[in-house]
Amino acid sequence: MLRDAHPNQPVPIDPVGKYGASNQEDVDEDDEAGFIYLPPQRWTGTRWIYGLCWSILITALILAAFFSGRSTAIPSPTDLREAVLTADGKSFPSGQLTWSHKFTPLPCGKTPAEAKARGCHFDIIATAWLPPRCIDHELAAEFAAVHPWRYFRDPNGTEPLLDDPDTLGSQTGLIWTTHRWHWAHCLYMWKKLNRALVHGWVTDAETIKQGHTDHCVKTILLMAEPDAIRSIVEIIYPPC
C-alpha cells in the first residue's frame, strides 16, 4: 500500500547513514530511533534569480491577459462617416459601429403614478413610459409634427383626447386612433432604432423587440383605409 508522506513526518534512515551521516557525531538523538530530520534547503544565488524571473514572467502574463480582456470587453465607440466606395457615387456608412446596452427591468414602475414619481415621461412613439435617457426627444417632436394626430376614447371618434403625451399615457381606458397613426408608429420605431444604433444611444426593449417588428411588417403590408379609427394605443412599461 502506498501512502503520501506528511511534510513534517521524519524520514527513516538505514544503519549505514543513507543521507550521508559519516559518523555518530553527525546524527542527533532522534537517530537512535532510526529517523533523521532533513534541514530546510537554502536558496542559492542562482535559484533566487530563477525564482525572481519566473515571478516576473507570471506577473507579466497575468497583466497581459487582464488588459487583453479589457480591450475585448470595451470596444471602441461608434465613429461612422459616409464614404463613397463604388463608381456609381453612392455613399455608405464606414468606420466603427458599436452598440451595447444592458436593460433595466421596470425603470418606470408599472403605473402612470409610479412612472411620474420616478421622473419618467410618456414616449408617444413607443407608447411607453420611459426614463428621459431612453426617449429620442428630437424624433418624438418630429413624429408629433408630421401629421395632425388625433386620439379618442371610443372607436366612433366622438370623444377626443388631448394630444399630450403624459396625458395620453395616464389614460386608464382604451385609446383609439387611425391606421395611419399605426403605420407611422411602426416606421418611427424603426427610425428610433436606427438612430440609437448609429449614435450609440440607449433605447427601450420594445423598440428592439423582434415580435414588434414582425407585427409592424404585417400591419404595413395590409395597408387599407388609413383614416379609419381601427387601431388601439397600448400603454406599456418596457425595460430600458
C-alpha positions, 0 to 999 in steps of 0.5 A, a space after each residue: 500500500 502506498 501512502 503520501 508522506 506528511 511534510 513534517 513526518 521524519 524520514 527513516 534512515 538505514 544503519 549505514 547513514 543513507 543521507 550521508 551521516 559519516 559518523 555518530 557525531 553527525 546524527 542527533 538523538 532522534 537517530 537512535 530511533 532510526 529517523 533523521 530530520 532533513 534541514 530546510 534547503 537554502 536558496 542559492 544565488 542562482 535559484 533566487 534569480 530563477 525564482 525572481 524571473 519566473 515571478 516576473 514572467 507570471 506577473 507579466 502574463 497575468 497583466 497581459 491577459 487582464 488588459 487583453 480582456 479589457 480591450 475585448 470587453 470595451 470596444 471602441 465607440 461608434 465613429 461612422 462617416 459616409 464614404 463613397 466606395 463604388 463608381 456609381 457615387 453612392 455613399 455608405 456608412 464606414 468606420 466603427 459601429 458599436 452598440 451595447 446596452 444592458 436593460 433595466 427591468 421596470 425603470 418606470 414602475 408599472 403605473 402612470 403614478 409610479 412612472 411620474 414619481 420616478 421622473 419618467 415621461 410618456 414616449 408617444 412613439 413607443 407608447 411607453 413610459 420611459 426614463 428621459 435617457 431612453 426617449 429620442 426627444 428630437 424624433 418624438 417632436 418630429 413624429 408629433 409634427 408630421 401629421 395632425 394626430 388625433 386620439 379618442 376614447 371610443 372607436 366612433 371618434 366622438 370623444 377626443 383626447 388631448 394630444 399630450 403625451 403624459 396625458 395620453 399615457 395616464 389614460 386608464 381606458 382604451 385609446 383609439 386612433 387611425 391606421 395611419 397613426 399605426 403605420 407611422 408608429 411602426 416606421 418611427 420605431 424603426 427610425 428610433 432604432 436606427 438612430 440609437 444604433 448609429 449614435 450609440 444611444 440607449 433605447 427601450 426593449 420594445 423598440 428592439 423587440 423582434 415580435 414588434 417588428 414582425 407585427 409592424 411588417 404585417 400591419 404595413 403590408 395590409 395597408 387599407 383605409 388609413 383614416 379609419 379609427 381601427 387601431 388601439 394605443 397600448 400603454 406599456 412599461 418596457 425595460 430600458 
